[in-house]
Amino acid sequence: MHIAIRHFPDMMSSFDAPDEKGALMCTSTRLRAFLTHAVLMAAVETLRIHGEDGYLQKWQMHPFPTLELEALRHLHLAADDCTLSH
Ligand SMILES: [Zn+2]
């Protein structure tokens, strides 16, 4: 997978902006399993630190995606043959 992280000066008004309007901050190409593992573990750590209530207080617009996290965990463990600790 190839990812690109771009910075938009005003995130609230940039949802519909084309990618080219954002300043390219970094790019990376990684195996799907590696990226999936990193996203999964970051979400688990976010939940551990903030909890669902703390997450909602901090981000306000959306609750923590608990169902999506469990779906990602299930798919990752079933399809990625990951040997790292979870
Ligand atoms: Zn993993």
PDB file of the backbone (N, CA, C, O) and the ligand in Angstrom, with CONECT records:
HET     ZN  A 101       1
ATOM      1  N   MET A   1       0.841  -1.159   0.000  1.00  0.00           N
ATOM      2  CA  MET A   1       0.000   0.000   0.000  1.00  0.00           C
ATOM      3  C   MET A   1       0.893   1.231   0.000  1.00  0.00           C
ATOM      4  O   MET A   1       1.953   1.263   0.625  1.00  0.00           O
ATOM      5  N   HIS A   2       0.428   2.239  -0.721  1.00  0.00           N
ATOM      6  CA  HIS A   2       1.150   3.509  -0.742  1.00  0.00           C
ATOM      7  C   HIS A   2       0.296   4.549  -0.035  1.00  0.00           C
ATOM      8  O   HIS A   2      -0.876   4.726  -0.370  1.00  0.00           O
ATOM      9  N   ILE A   3       0.873   5.232   0.933  1.00  0.00           N
ATOM     10  CA  ILE A   3       0.130   6.279   1.628  1.00  0.00           C
ATOM     11  C   ILE A   3       0.857   7.610   1.468  1.00  0.00           C
ATOM     12  O   ILE A   3       2.084   7.666   1.378  1.00  0.00           O
ATOM     13  N   ALA A   4       0.069   8.671   1.436  1.00  0.00           N
ATOM     14  CA  ALA A   4       0.612  10.030   1.385  1.00  0.00           C
ATOM     15  C   ALA A   4      -0.112  10.844   2.448  1.00  0.00           C
ATOM     16  O   ALA A   4      -1.339  10.808   2.541  1.00  0.00           O
ATOM     17  N   ILE A   5       0.640  11.562   3.232  1.00  0.00           N
ATOM     18  CA  ILE A   5       0.056  12.424   4.267  1.00  0.00           C
ATOM     19  C   ILE A   5       0.227  13.866   3.818  1.00  0.00           C
ATOM     20  O   ILE A   5       1.332  14.331   3.539  1.00  0.00           O
ATOM     21  N   ARG A   6      -0.911  14.560   3.756  1.00  0.00           N
ATOM     22  CA  ARG A   6      -0.902  15.956   3.291  1.00  0.00           C
ATOM     23  C   ARG A   6      -1.458  16.859   4.374  1.00  0.00           C
ATOM     24  O   ARG A   6      -2.350  16.472   5.129  1.00  0.00           O
ATOM     25  N   HIS A   7      -0.929  18.046   4.439  1.00  0.00           N
ATOM     26  CA  HIS A   7      -1.397  19.056   5.388  1.00  0.00           C
ATOM     27  C   HIS A   7      -2.250  20.082   4.652  1.00  0.00           C
ATOM     28  O   HIS A   7      -1.847  20.649   3.637  1.00  0.00           O
ATOM     29  N   PHE A   8      -3.455  20.301   5.204  1.00  0.00           N
ATOM     30  CA  PHE A   8      -4.339  21.333   4.666  1.00  0.00           C
ATOM     31  C   PHE A   8      -4.428  22.431   5.715  1.00  0.00           C
ATOM     32  O   PHE A   8      -4.607  22.130   6.895  1.00  0.00           O
ATOM     33  N   PRO A   9      -4.309  23.682   5.325  1.00  0.00           N
ATOM     34  CA  PRO A   9      -4.257  24.765   6.302  1.00  0.00           C
ATOM     35  C   PRO A   9      -5.506  24.859   7.169  1.00  0.00           C
ATOM     36  O   PRO A   9      -5.402  25.187   8.350  1.00  0.00           O
ATOM     37  N   ASP A  10      -6.664  24.584   6.626  1.00  0.00           N
ATOM     38  CA  ASP A  10      -7.895  24.652   7.406  1.00  0.00           C
ATOM     39  C   ASP A  10      -8.650  23.356   7.190  1.00  0.00           C
ATOM     40  O   ASP A  10      -9.350  23.199   6.190  1.00  0.00           O
ATOM     41  N   MET A  11      -8.511  22.417   8.133  1.00  0.00           N
ATOM     42  CA  MET A  11      -9.105  21.092   7.961  1.00  0.00           C
ATOM     43  C   MET A  11     -10.621  21.153   7.817  1.00  0.00           C
ATOM     44  O   MET A  11     -11.198  20.370   7.063  1.00  0.00           O
ATOM     45  N   MET A  12     -11.272  22.069   8.527  1.00  0.00           N
ATOM     46  CA  MET A  12     -12.732  22.116   8.497  1.00  0.00           C
ATOM     47  C   MET A  12     -13.267  22.535   7.125  1.00  0.00           C
ATOM     48  O   MET A  12     -14.367  22.128   6.751  1.00  0.00           O
ATOM     49  N   SER A  13     -12.533  23.320   6.387  1.00  0.00           N
ATOM     50  CA  SER A  13     -13.015  23.748   5.080  1.00  0.00           C
ATOM     51  C   SER A  13     -12.316  22.997   3.949  1.00  0.00           C
ATOM     52  O   SER A  13     -12.538  23.299   2.776  1.00  0.00           O
ATOM     53  N   SER A  14     -11.479  22.027   4.289  1.00  0.00           N
ATOM     54  CA  SER A  14     -10.705  21.328   3.264  1.00  0.00           C
ATOM     55  C   SER A  14     -11.191  19.916   2.983  1.00  0.00           C
ATOM     56  O   SER A  14     -10.525  19.172   2.264  1.00  0.00           O
ATOM     57  N   PHE A  15     -12.352  19.524   3.541  1.00  0.00           N
ATOM     58  CA  PHE A  15     -12.821  18.150   3.337  1.00  0.00           C
ATOM     59  C   PHE A  15     -12.983  17.803   1.865  1.00  0.00           C
ATOM     60  O   PHE A  15     -12.695  16.680   1.452  1.00  0.00           O
ATOM     61  N   ASP A  16     -13.440  18.756   1.081  1.00  0.00           N
ATOM     62  CA  ASP A  16     -13.683  18.498  -0.332  1.00  0.00           C
ATOM     63  C   ASP A  16     -12.553  18.983  -1.237  1.00  0.00           C
ATOM     64  O   ASP A  16     -12.648  18.902  -2.462  1.00  0.00           O
ATOM     65  N   ALA A  17     -11.495  19.484  -0.627  1.00  0.00           N
ATOM     66  CA  ALA A  17     -10.383  20.008  -1.432  1.00  0.00           C
ATOM     67  C   ALA A  17      -9.664  18.863  -2.137  1.00  0.00           C
ATOM     68  O   ALA A  17      -9.519  17.780  -1.569  1.00  0.00           O
ATOM     69  N   PRO A  18      -9.221  19.090  -3.352  1.00  0.00           N
ATOM     70  CA  PRO A  18      -8.442  18.044  -4.033  1.00  0.00           C
ATOM     71  C   PRO A  18      -7.112  17.825  -3.319  1.00  0.00           C
ATOM     72  O   PRO A  18      -6.564  18.745  -2.713  1.00  0.00           O
ATOM     73  N   ASP A  19      -6.605  16.608  -3.396  1.00  0.00           N
ATOM     74  CA  ASP A  19      -5.352  16.270  -2.718  1.00  0.00           C
ATOM     75  C   ASP A  19      -4.236  17.246  -3.037  1.00  0.00           C
ATOM     76  O   ASP A  19      -3.416  17.562  -2.176  1.00  0.00           O
ATOM     77  N   GLU A  20      -4.204  17.723  -4.271  1.00  0.00           N
ATOM     78  CA  GLU A  20      -3.099  18.584  -4.711  1.00  0.00           C
ATOM     79  C   GLU A  20      -3.052  19.901  -3.935  1.00  0.00           C
ATOM     80  O   GLU A  20      -2.021  20.573  -3.919  1.00  0.00           O
ATOM     81  N   LYS A  21      -4.163  20.273  -3.292  1.00  0.00           N
ATOM     82  CA  LYS A  21      -4.190  21.531  -2.521  1.00  0.00           C
ATOM     83  C   LYS A  21      -3.469  21.392  -1.181  1.00  0.00           C
ATOM     84  O   LYS A  21      -3.116  22.392  -0.556  1.00  0.00           O
ATOM     85  N   GLY A  22      -3.254  20.162  -0.745  1.00  0.00           N
ATOM     86  CA  GLY A  22      -2.571  19.939   0.526  1.00  0.00           C
ATOM     87  C   GLY A  22      -1.072  19.815   0.309  1.00  0.00           C
ATOM     88  O   GLY A  22      -0.616  19.317  -0.720  1.00  0.00           O
ATOM     89  N   ALA A  23      -0.312  20.280   1.302  1.00  0.00           N
ATOM     90  CA  ALA A  23       1.149  20.173   1.237  1.00  0.00           C
ATOM     91  C   ALA A  23       1.564  18.747   1.591  1.00  0.00           C
ATOM     92  O   ALA A  23       1.227  18.242   2.662  1.00  0.00           O
ATOM     93  N   LEU A  24       2.282  18.117   0.701  1.00  0.00           N
ATOM     94  CA  LEU A  24       2.732  16.748   0.923  1.00  0.00           C
ATOM     95  C   LEU A  24       3.753  16.720   2.052  1.00  0.00           C
ATOM     96  O   LEU A  24       4.808  17.346   1.953  1.00  0.00           O
ATOM     97  N   MET A  25       3.444  15.996   3.126  1.00  0.00           N
ATOM     98  CA  MET A  25       4.327  15.943   4.293  1.00  0.00           C
ATOM     99  C   MET A  25       5.236  14.713   4.239  1.00  0.00           C
ATOM    100  O   MET A  25       6.415  14.798   4.584  1.00  0.00           O
ATOM    101  N   CYS A  26       4.699  13.578   3.809  1.00  0.00           N
ATOM    102  CA  CYS A  26       5.513  12.377   3.693  1.00  0.00           C
ATOM    103  C   CYS A  26       4.743  11.316   2.913  1.00  0.00           C
ATOM    104  O   CYS A  26       3.520  11.378   2.785  1.00  0.00           O
ATOM    105  N   THR A  27       5.477  10.359   2.404  1.00  0.00           N
ATOM    106  CA  THR A  27       4.879   9.222   1.721  1.00  0.00           C
ATOM    107  C   THR A  27       5.565   7.950   2.218  1.00  0.00           C
ATOM    108  O   THR A  27       6.693   7.984   2.710  1.00  0.00           O
ATOM    109  N   SER A  28       4.863   6.843   2.081  1.00  0.00           N
ATOM    110  CA  SER A  28       5.443   5.575   2.492  1.00  0.00           C
ATOM    111  C   SER A  28       4.755   4.453   1.725  1.00  0.00           C
ATOM    112  O   SER A  28       3.555   4.513   1.459  1.00  0.00           O
ATOM    113  N   THR A  29       5.506   3.458   1.384  1.00  0.00           N
ATOM    114  CA  THR A  29       4.956   2.264   0.750  1.00  0.00           C
ATOM    115  C   THR A  29       5.298   1.078   1.648  1.00  0.00           C
ATOM    116  O   THR A  29       6.469   0.800   1.907  1.00  0.00           O
ATOM    117  N   ARG A  30       4.275   0.391   2.114  1.00  0.00           N
ATOM    118  CA  ARG A  30       4.454  -0.723   3.044  1.00  0.00           C
ATOM    119  C   ARG A  30       3.546  -1.875   2.636  1.00  0.00           C
ATOM    120  O   ARG A  30       2.566  -1.684   1.915  1.00  0.00           O
ATOM    121  N   LEU A  31       3.880  -3.062   3.100  1.00  0.00           N
ATOM    122  CA  LEU A  31       2.995  -4.201   2.913  1.00  0.00           C
ATOM    123  C   LEU A  31       1.692  -3.948   3.666  1.00  0.00           C
ATOM    124  O   LEU A  31       1.698  -3.328   4.729  1.00  0.00           O
ATOM    125  N   ARG A  32       0.588  -4.422   3.124  1.00  0.00           N
ATOM    126  CA  ARG A  32      -0.710  -4.213   3.757  1.00  0.00           C
ATOM    127  C   ARG A  32      -0.714  -4.710   5.201  1.00  0.00           C
ATOM    128  O   ARG A  32      -1.248  -4.037   6.082  1.00  0.00           O
ATOM    129  N   ALA A  33      -0.128  -5.874   5.453  1.00  0.00           N
ATOM    130  CA  ALA A  33      -0.131  -6.430   6.806  1.00  0.00           C
ATOM    131  C   ALA A  33       0.585  -5.505   7.781  1.00  0.00           C
ATOM    132  O   ALA A  33       0.140  -5.331   8.915  1.00  0.00           O
ATOM    133  N   PHE A  34       1.682  -4.917   7.349  1.00  0.00           N
ATOM    134  CA  PHE A  34       2.436  -3.999   8.207  1.00  0.00           C
ATOM    135  C   PHE A  34       1.603  -2.779   8.540  1.00  0.00           C
ATOM    136  O   PHE A  34       1.514  -2.384   9.702  1.00  0.00           O
ATOM    137  N   LEU A  35       0.990  -2.176   7.528  1.00  0.00           N
ATOM    138  CA  LEU A  35       0.181  -0.975   7.742  1.00  0.00           C
ATOM    139  C   LEU A  35      -1.052  -1.291   8.586  1.00  0.00           C
ATOM    140  O   LEU A  35      -1.405  -0.528   9.485  1.00  0.00           O
ATOM    141  N   THR A  36      -1.697  -2.401   8.298  1.00  0.00           N
ATOM    142  CA  THR A  36      -2.882  -2.789   9.058  1.00  0.00           C
ATOM    143  C   THR A  36      -2.527  -3.002  10.526  1.00  0.00           C
ATOM    144  O   THR A  36      -3.256  -2.556  11.413  1.00  0.00           O
ATOM    145  N   HIS A  37      -1.428  -3.670  10.782  1.00  0.00           N
ATOM    146  CA  HIS A  37      -0.996  -3.896  12.163  1.00  0.00           C
ATOM    147  C   HIS A  37      -0.751  -2.558  12.866  1.00  0.00           C
ATOM    148  O   HIS A  37      -1.173  -2.372  14.007  1.00  0.00           O
ATOM    149  N   ALA A  38      -0.079  -1.635  12.197  1.00  0.00           N
ATOM    150  CA  ALA A  38       0.215  -0.326  12.808  1.00  0.00           C
ATOM    151  C   ALA A  38      -1.069   0.439  13.119  1.00  0.00           C
ATOM    152  O   ALA A  38      -1.187   1.025  14.195  1.00  0.00           O
ATOM    153  N   VAL A  39      -2.031   0.444  12.199  1.00  0.00           N
ATOM    154  CA  VAL A  39      -3.297   1.144  12.420  1.00  0.00           C
ATOM    155  C   VAL A  39      -4.065   0.483  13.566  1.00  0.00           C
ATOM    156  O   VAL A  39      -4.612   1.165  14.433  1.00  0.00           O
ATOM    157  N   LEU A  40      -4.098  -0.844  13.560  1.00  0.00           N
ATOM    158  CA  LEU A  40      -4.802  -1.575  14.613  1.00  0.00           C
ATOM    159  C   LEU A  40      -4.217  -1.249  15.979  1.00  0.00           C
ATOM    160  O   LEU A  40      -4.958  -0.932  16.910  1.00  0.00           O
ATOM    161  N   MET A  41      -2.904  -1.322  16.110  1.00  0.00           N
ATOM    162  CA  MET A  41      -2.288  -1.091  17.408  1.00  0.00           C
ATOM    163  C   MET A  41      -2.427   0.371  17.845  1.00  0.00           C
ATOM    164  O   MET A  41      -2.566   0.642  19.038  1.00  0.00           O
ATOM    165  N   ALA A  42      -2.392   1.307  16.909  1.00  0.00           N
ATOM    166  CA  ALA A  42      -2.592   2.723  17.258  1.00  0.00           C
ATOM    167  C   ALA A  42      -4.013   2.940  17.774  1.00  0.00           C
ATOM    168  O   ALA A  42      -4.216   3.689  18.729  1.00  0.00           O
ATOM    169  N   ALA A  43      -4.989   2.297  17.157  1.00  0.00           N
ATOM    170  CA  ALA A  43      -6.372   2.432  17.608  1.00  0.00           C
ATOM    171  C   ALA A  43      -6.550   1.797  18.980  1.00  0.00           C
ATOM    172  O   ALA A  43      -7.236   2.359  19.834  1.00  0.00           O
ATOM    173  N   VAL A  44      -5.948   0.641  19.202  1.00  0.00           N
ATOM    174  CA  VAL A  44      -6.030  -0.015  20.508  1.00  0.00           C
ATOM    175  C   VAL A  44      -5.410   0.873  21.587  1.00  0.00           C
ATOM    176  O   VAL A  44      -5.962   0.999  22.680  1.00  0.00           O
ATOM    177  N   GLU A  45      -4.274   1.483  21.285  1.00  0.00           N
ATOM    178  CA  GLU A  45      -3.612   2.357  22.250  1.00  0.00           C
ATOM    179  C   GLU A  45      -4.440   3.620  22.513  1.00  0.00           C
ATOM    180  O   GLU A  45      -4.520   4.086  23.650  1.00  0.00           O
ATOM    181  N   THR A  46      -5.049   4.166  21.469  1.00  0.00           N
ATOM    182  CA  THR A  46      -5.923   5.330  21.642  1.00  0.00           C
ATOM    183  C   THR A  46      -7.084   4.984  22.562  1.00  0.00           C
ATOM    184  O   THR A  46      -7.432   5.767  23.446  1.00  0.00           O
ATOM    185  N   LEU A  47      -7.681   3.825  22.362  1.00  0.00           N
ATOM    186  CA  LEU A  47      -8.789   3.390  23.211  1.00  0.00           C
ATOM    187  C   LEU A  47      -8.325   3.157  24.645  1.00  0.00           C
ATOM    188  O   LEU A  47      -9.034   3.494  25.593  1.00  0.00           O
ATOM    189  N   ARG A  48      -7.134   2.580  24.802  1.00  0.00           N
ATOM    190  CA  ARG A  48      -6.605   2.331  26.146  1.00  0.00           C
ATOM    191  C   ARG A  48      -6.379   3.652  26.896  1.00  0.00           C
ATOM    192  O   ARG A  48      -6.701   3.768  28.079  1.00  0.00           O
ATOM    193  N   ILE A  49      -5.834   4.619  26.206  1.00  0.00           N
ATOM    194  CA  ILE A  49      -5.500   5.900  26.852  1.00  0.00           C
ATOM    195  C   ILE A  49      -6.759   6.707  27.177  1.00  0.00           C
ATOM    196  O   ILE A  49      -6.897   7.224  28.285  1.00  0.00           O
ATOM    197  N   HIS A  50      -7.668   6.813  26.220  1.00  0.00           N
ATOM    198  CA  HIS A  50      -8.799   7.732  26.359  1.00  0.00           C
ATOM    199  C   HIS A  50     -10.104   7.058  26.752  1.00  0.00           C
ATOM    200  O   HIS A  50     -10.957   7.699  27.367  1.00  0.00           O
ATOM    201  N   GLY A  51     -10.289   5.777  26.413  1.00  0.00           N
ATOM    202  CA  GLY A  51     -11.583   5.136  26.595  1.00  0.00           C
ATOM    203  C   GLY A  51     -12.591   5.733  25.613  1.00  0.00           C
ATOM    204  O   GLY A  51     -12.328   6.752  24.975  1.00  0.00           O
ATOM    205  N   GLU A  52     -13.746   5.081  25.505  1.00  0.00           N
ATOM    206  CA  GLU A  52     -14.753   5.574  24.553  1.00  0.00           C
ATOM    207  C   GLU A  52     -15.281   6.947  24.958  1.00  0.00           C
ATOM    208  O   GLU A  52     -15.493   7.806  24.102  1.00  0.00           O
ATOM    209  N   ASP A  53     -15.496   7.159  26.254  1.00  0.00           N
ATOM    210  CA  ASP A  53     -16.015   8.458  26.702  1.00  0.00           C
ATOM    211  C   ASP A  53     -14.992   9.573  26.488  1.00  0.00           C
ATOM    212  O   ASP A  53     -15.330  10.655  26.007  1.00  0.00           O
ATOM    213  N   GLY A  54     -13.755   9.300  26.844  1.00  0.00           N
ATOM    214  CA  GLY A  54     -12.704  10.304  26.663  1.00  0.00           C
ATOM    215  C   GLY A  54     -12.481  10.623  25.199  1.00  0.00           C
ATOM    216  O   GLY A  54     -12.236  11.774  24.838  1.00  0.00           O
ATOM    217  N   TYR A  55     -12.564   9.605  24.355  1.00  0.00           N
ATOM    218  CA  TYR A  55     -12.408   9.818  22.912  1.00  0.00           C
ATOM    219  C   TYR A  55     -13.492  10.761  22.404  1.00  0.00           C
ATOM    220  O   TYR A  55     -13.212  11.701  21.660  1.00  0.00           O
ATOM    221  N   LEU A  56     -14.730  10.500  22.812  1.00  0.00           N
ATOM    222  CA  LEU A  56     -15.842  11.337  22.344  1.00  0.00           C
ATOM    223  C   LEU A  56     -15.709  12.766  22.872  1.00  0.00           C
ATOM    224  O   LEU A  56     -16.017  13.720  22.158  1.00  0.00           O
ATOM    225  N   GLN A  57     -15.257  12.917  24.104  1.00  0.00           N
ATOM    226  CA  GLN A  57     -15.051  14.270  24.638  1.00  0.00           C
ATOM    227  C   GLN A  57     -13.986  15.013  23.850  1.00  0.00           C
ATOM    228  O   GLN A  57     -14.109  16.214  23.606  1.00  0.00           O
ATOM    229  N   LYS A  58     -12.942  14.297  23.451  1.00  0.00           N
ATOM    230  CA  LYS A  58     -11.829  14.940  22.751  1.00  0.00           C
ATOM    231  C   LYS A  58     -12.165  15.237  21.298  1.00  0.00           C
ATOM    232  O   LYS A  58     -11.874  16.329  20.809  1.00  0.00           O
ATOM    233  N   TRP A  59     -12.778  14.272  20.595  1.00  0.00           N
ATOM    234  CA  TRP A  59     -13.022  14.434  19.159  1.00  0.00           C
ATOM    235  C   TRP A  59     -14.426  14.955  18.856  1.00  0.00           C
ATOM    236  O   TRP A  59     -14.654  15.506  17.779  1.00  0.00           O
ATOM    237  N   GLN A  60     -15.340  14.797  19.755  1.00  0.00           N
ATOM    238  CA  GLN A  60     -16.682  15.363  19.729  1.00  0.00           C
ATOM    239  C   GLN A  60     -17.556  14.997  18.531  1.00  0.00           C
ATOM    240  O   GLN A  60     -18.725  14.664  18.720  1.00  0.00           O
ATOM    241  N   MET A  61     -17.044  15.046  17.341  1.00  0.00           N
ATOM    242  CA  MET A  61     -17.892  14.823  16.161  1.00  0.00           C
ATOM    243  C   MET A  61     -18.244  13.353  15.960  1.00  0.00           C
ATOM    244  O   MET A  61     -19.259  13.049  15.334  1.00  0.00           O
ATOM    245  N   HIS A  62     -17.431  12.436  16.477  1.00  0.00           N
ATOM    246  CA  HIS A  62     -17.655  11.010  16.220  1.00  0.00           C
ATOM    247  C   HIS A  62     -17.275  10.185  17.451  1.00  0.00           C
ATOM    248  O   HIS A  62     -16.297  10.498  18.129  1.00  0.00           O
ATOM    249  N   PRO A  63     -18.048   9.130  17.742  1.00  0.00           N
ATOM    250  CA  PRO A  63     -17.644   8.215  18.810  1.00  0.00           C
ATOM    251  C   PRO A  63     -16.466   7.353  18.346  1.00  0.00           C
ATOM    252  O   PRO A  63     -16.173   7.264  17.154  1.00  0.00           O
ATOM    253  N   PHE A  64     -15.804   6.724  19.314  1.00  0.00           N
ATOM    254  CA  PHE A  64     -14.718   5.811  18.949  1.00  0.00           C
ATOM    255  C   PHE A  64     -15.294   4.680  18.096  1.00  0.00           C
ATOM    256  O   PHE A  64     -16.353   4.144  18.423  1.00  0.00           O
ATOM    257  N   PRO A  65     -14.615   4.309  17.012  1.00  0.00           N
ATOM    258  CA  PRO A  65     -15.152   3.280  16.105  1.00  0.00           C
ATOM    259  C   PRO A  65     -14.892   1.857  16.609  1.00  0.00           C
ATOM    260  O   PRO A  65     -14.099   1.113  16.031  1.00  0.00           O
ATOM    261  N   THR A  66     -15.574   1.498  17.690  1.00  0.00           N
ATOM    262  CA  THR A  66     -15.351   0.198  18.330  1.00  0.00           C
ATOM    263  C   THR A  66     -15.665  -0.967  17.399  1.00  0.00           C
ATOM    264  O   THR A  66     -14.881  -1.912  17.304  1.00  0.00           O
ATOM    265  N   LEU A  67     -16.798  -0.909  16.713  1.00  0.00           N
ATOM    266  CA  LEU A  67     -17.156  -2.015  15.815  1.00  0.00           C
ATOM    267  C   LEU A  67     -16.154  -2.135  14.671  1.00  0.00           C
ATOM    268  O   LEU A  67     -15.783  -3.241  14.279  1.00  0.00           O
ATOM    269  N   GLU A  68     -15.722  -1.003  14.142  1.00  0.00           N
ATOM    270  CA  GLU A  68     -14.748  -1.015  13.045  1.00  0.00           C
ATOM    271  C   GLU A  68     -13.398  -1.554  13.528  1.00  0.00           C
ATOM    272  O   GLU A  68     -12.712  -2.267  12.795  1.00  0.00           O
ATOM    273  N   LEU A  69     -13.021  -1.212  14.757  1.00  0.00           N
ATOM    274  CA  LEU A  69     -11.765  -1.727  15.317  1.00  0.00           C
ATOM    275  C   LEU A  69     -11.830  -3.247  15.425  1.00  0.00           C
ATOM    276  O   LEU A  69     -10.874  -3.933  15.062  1.00  0.00           O
ATOM    277  N   GLU A  70     -12.937  -3.775  15.917  1.00  0.00           N
ATOM    278  CA  GLU A  70     -13.052  -5.225  16.037  1.00  0.00           C
ATOM    279  C   GLU A  70     -13.093  -5.905  14.673  1.00  0.00           C
ATOM    280  O   GLU A  70     -12.555  -7.001  14.514  1.00  0.00           O
ATOM    281  N   ALA A  71     -13.722  -5.270  13.688  1.00  0.00           N
ATOM    282  CA  ALA A  71     -13.733  -5.826  12.333  1.00  0.00           C
ATOM    283  C   ALA A  71     -12.320  -5.833  11.750  1.00  0.00           C
ATOM    284  O   ALA A  71     -11.914  -6.802  11.108  1.00  0.00           O
ATOM    285  N   LEU A  72     -11.576  -4.751  11.974  1.00  0.00           N
ATOM    286  CA  LEU A  72     -10.197  -4.687  11.484  1.00  0.00           C
ATOM    287  C   LEU A  72      -9.343  -5.749  12.162  1.00  0.00           C
ATOM    288  O   LEU A  72      -8.546  -6.420  11.507  1.00  0.00           O
ATOM    289  N   ARG A  73      -9.509  -5.905  13.488  1.00  0.00           N
ATOM    290  CA  ARG A  73      -8.747  -6.925  14.219  1.00  0.00           C
ATOM    291  C   ARG A  73      -9.047  -8.313  13.659  1.00  0.00           C
ATOM    292  O   ARG A  73      -8.135  -9.102  13.414  1.00  0.00           O
ATOM    293  N   HIS A  74     -10.325  -8.604  13.460  1.00  0.00           N
ATOM    294  CA  HIS A  74     -10.729  -9.913  12.937  1.00  0.00           C
ATOM    295  C   HIS A  74     -10.107 -10.160  11.549  1.00  0.00           C
ATOM    296  O   HIS A  74      -9.530 -11.220  11.303  1.00  0.00           O
ATOM    297  N   LEU A  75     -10.229  -9.185  10.660  1.00  0.00           N
ATOM    298  CA  LEU A  75      -9.696  -9.341   9.302  1.00  0.00           C
ATOM    299  C   LEU A  75      -8.174  -9.481   9.316  1.00  0.00           C
ATOM    300  O   LEU A  75      -7.611 -10.311   8.601  1.00  0.00           O
ATOM    301  N   HIS A  76      -7.512  -8.656  10.140  1.00  0.00           N
ATOM    302  CA  HIS A  76      -6.050  -8.698  10.206  1.00  0.00           C
ATOM    303  C   HIS A  76      -5.566 -10.063  10.688  1.00  0.00           C
ATOM    304  O   HIS A  76      -4.658 -10.651  10.100  1.00  0.00           O
ATOM    305  N   LEU A  77      -6.177 -10.560  11.758  1.00  0.00           N
ATOM    306  CA  LEU A  77      -5.741 -11.844  12.302  1.00  0.00           C
ATOM    307  C   LEU A  77      -6.070 -13.002  11.365  1.00  0.00           C
ATOM    308  O   LEU A  77      -5.349 -14.000  11.337  1.00  0.00           O
ATOM    309  N   ALA A  78      -7.154 -12.877  10.599  1.00  0.00           N
ATOM    310  CA  ALA A  78      -7.566 -13.945   9.699  1.00  0.00           C
ATOM    311  C   ALA A  78      -6.800 -13.942   8.383  1.00  0.00           C
ATOM    312  O   ALA A  78      -6.549 -15.002   7.809  1.00  0.00           O
ATOM    313  N   ALA A  79      -6.425 -12.755   7.900  1.00  0.00           N
ATOM    314  CA  ALA A  79      -5.919 -12.672   6.533  1.00  0.00           C
ATOM    315  C   ALA A  79      -4.440 -12.305   6.408  1.00  0.00           C
ATOM    316  O   ALA A  79      -3.835 -12.555   5.366  1.00  0.00           O
ATOM    317  N   ASP A  80      -3.845 -11.715   7.455  1.00  0.00           N
ATOM    318  CA  ASP A  80      -2.508 -11.166   7.277  1.00  0.00           C
ATOM    319  C   ASP A  80      -1.385 -12.060   7.787  1.00  0.00           C
ATOM    320  O   ASP A  80      -0.212 -11.749   7.583  1.00  0.00           O
ATOM    321  N   ASP A  81      -1.723 -13.162   8.443  1.00  0.00           N
ATOM    322  CA  ASP A  81      -0.686 -14.062   8.941  1.00  0.00           C
ATOM    323  C   ASP A  81       0.371 -13.304   9.755  1.00  0.00           C
ATOM    324  O   ASP A  81       1.570 -13.547   9.624  1.00  0.00           O
ATOM    325  N   CYS A  82      -0.103 -12.388  10.589  1.00  0.00           N
ATOM    326  CA  CYS A  82       0.796 -11.536  11.377  1.00  0.00           C
ATOM    327  C   CYS A  82       1.269 -12.303  12.608  1.00  0.00           C
ATOM    328  O   CYS A  82       0.471 -12.905  13.326  1.00  0.00           O
ATOM    329  N   THR A  83       2.580 -12.270  12.837  1.00  0.00           N
ATOM    330  CA  THR A  83       3.146 -12.986  13.985  1.00  0.00           C
ATOM    331  C   THR A  83       3.511 -12.038  15.117  1.00  0.00           C
ATOM    332  O   THR A  83       4.039 -12.468  16.142  1.00  0.00           O
ATOM    333  N   LEU A  84       3.231 -10.746  14.938  1.00  0.00           N
ATOM    334  CA  LEU A  84       3.538  -9.776  15.985  1.00  0.00           C
ATOM    335  C   LEU A  84       2.540  -9.913  17.118  1.00  0.00           C
ATOM    336  O   LEU A  84       1.476 -10.510  16.948  1.00  0.00           O
ATOM    337  N   SER A  85       2.879  -9.361  18.273  1.00  0.00           N
ATOM    338  CA  SER A  85       1.966  -9.450  19.410  1.00  0.00           C
ATOM    339  C   SER A  85       0.825  -8.448  19.263  1.00  0.00           C
ATOM    340  O   SER A  85       1.005  -7.351  18.735  1.00  0.00           O
ATOM    341  N   HIS A  86      -0.351  -8.849  19.740  1.00  0.00           N
ATOM    342  CA  HIS A  86      -1.542  -8.004  19.632  1.00  0.00           C
ATOM    343  C   HIS A  86      -2.138  -7.771  20.985  1.00  0.00           C
ATOM    344  O   HIS A  86      -3.150  -7.080  21.103  1.00  0.00           O
TER     345      HIS A  86
HETATM  346 ZN    ZN A 101      -0.563  -7.790  13.547  1.00  0.00          ZN2+
END
